Amino acid sequence: MSKQPLVLLHGFAGGTDYFSRVEARLRLSFDVLVLALPGHEGQSVGPDTIEGFAAWVMKDLERRGIERPILIGHSFGGYIVSSIVETYSEKISGFGLVYSTAKADTDDAKQKRNQNISRVQEIGVREFVDGLVPGLFAEGTDAMIVSEAKEIGYMMTVEGAIRALTAMRDRRDLTPVLSRTSVPGVIIHGEKDPLISEDSAFAPQNERVIKRSTDSSHMGMLETPDAFCEILEEVFSEEHA
């Protein structure tokens, strides 16, 4: 029996190696594909809306011949997954938002996105990433892991960063979509995450959407990889057995 396709989407300033500590274990249960999003990891610059990124992902999966996958999105990738649930629900068999939210940016968050757009234009990707990445991890995280995450971020282009920030700033609140979807899903929240509150992460109310937490900050797949994998195995290995 073939394994269920599991597609992993990284966050802003991320890349495929964001899942380097979980990919091998997940391959024991799933047929894993890790995608590099436009503007990241040396990829060409792409859309500037979440809906555009969602369309890009679905077109790429169609090109690869991947049908009805489980889609897991980290942070920015989770915003994309929420849009895919809204528009392409019949083409997926499960979804996950990890260290992410279905809610839209607040006014304060929108202002911070604009500040970050100006900042990356002024100082470039490398210095911007140096300032961004350490705050994504819990205090006491292995410095090597943080350094590796920075190296991944350096591959983002200035225009890629601007378009992703624009897409995140302008995204809609898709909490109602996840609250009514019939697609099985999971939301994973980091108990130490300073960016996504538990209330924001767990806002959708839907018995088909399982809610779990890890003892991590915003980068649980790197900080607490075993717990991250255990949750996906729990929710989807049985669901699609």
Secondary structure, DSSP 8 states (H G I E B T S, - for coil): ---EEEEEE--TT--GGGGTTTHHHHTTTEEEEEE--TTSTT-----SSHHHHHHHHHHHHHHHT--S-EEEEETHHHHHHHHHHHHHGGG-SEEEEES--SS---HHHHHHHHHHHHHHHHHHHHHHHHHHGGGGS-TT--HHHHHHHHHHHTTS-HHHHHHHHHHHHH----HHHHHH--S-EEEEEETT-SSS-HHHHT----TTEEEEEESSSS-HHHHSHHHHHHHHIIIIIHHT-
